[in-house]
Amino acid sequence: MANFTRPAGTRISFIMRIAQLSFSCSSFTLMYREDEFYGYSAFSYLIYVMCLLMSWSLLLALVDGFSVRVGSPRRQPVIQIVIFIADWVFSLLSLSAACGAAAVVSFLPEFRGSDGRRYLLSAIMAFFAWVPMIRINLCTLDD
């Protein structure tokens, strides 16, 4: 069975959670500042998923930061498995939201040029928010 307790509560896990939080916040902010994002379901879905991801990342960044500060990483296997499964669920949600937003920006003609730059940048930040999550999950799978 995989060692689920290795990456949690470490300095690298804390750094990855902070990176994930900053990218999801920037994606949310860039999309929310646009006036007509609610007219497209892919953009609304991106806003919803980034809100969920921000709260999840903030919670786990606080827990990881506390574990690093105190020096005692979490060792309960049940909690680690729940975090592992939730990370994979959020990973799939954030990837699907980023792909959906990028597809809308790429294929609709009204988002080409300077009009759609903020939408495109928001989709790129959503992809960047996905990268630390995959890194944490792949590190968890190592034996």
Rosetta blueprint (number, residue, H / E / L):
1 M L
2 A L
3 N L
4 F L
5 T L
6 R L
7 P L
8 A L
9 G L
10 T L
11 R H
12 I H
13 S H
14 F H
15 I H
16 M H
17 R H
18 I H
19 A H
20 Q H
21 L H
22 S H
23 F H
24 S H
25 C H
26 S H
27 S H
28 F H
29 T H
30 L H
31 M H
32 Y H
33 R L
34 E L
35 D L
36 E L
37 F H
38 Y H
39 G H
40 Y L
41 S H
42 A H
43 F H
44 S H
45 Y H
46 L H
47 I H
48 Y H
49 V H
50 M H
51 C H
52 L H
53 L H
54 M H
55 S H
56 W H
57 S H
58 L H
59 L H
60 L H
61 A H
62 L H
63 V H
64 D H
65 G H
66 F H
67 S H
68 V H
69 R H
70 V H
71 G L
72 S L
73 P L
74 R L
75 R L
76 Q L
77 P H
78 V H
79 I H
80 Q H
81 I H
82 V H
83 I H
84 F H
85 I H
86 A H
87 D H
88 W H
89 V H
90 F H
91 S H
92 L H
93 L H
94 S H
95 L H
96 S H
97 A H
98 A H
99 C H
100 G H
101 A H
102 A H
103 A H
104 V H
105 V H
106 S H
107 F H
108 L L
109 P H
110 E H
111 F H
112 R L
113 G H
114 S H
115 D H
116 G H
117 R H
118 R H
119 Y H
120 L H
121 L H
122 S H
123 A H
124 I H
125 M H
126 A H
127 F H
128 F H
129 A H
130 W H
131 V H
132 P H
133 M H
134 I H
135 R H
136 I H
137 N H
138 L H
139 C H
140 T H
141 L H
142 D L
143 D L
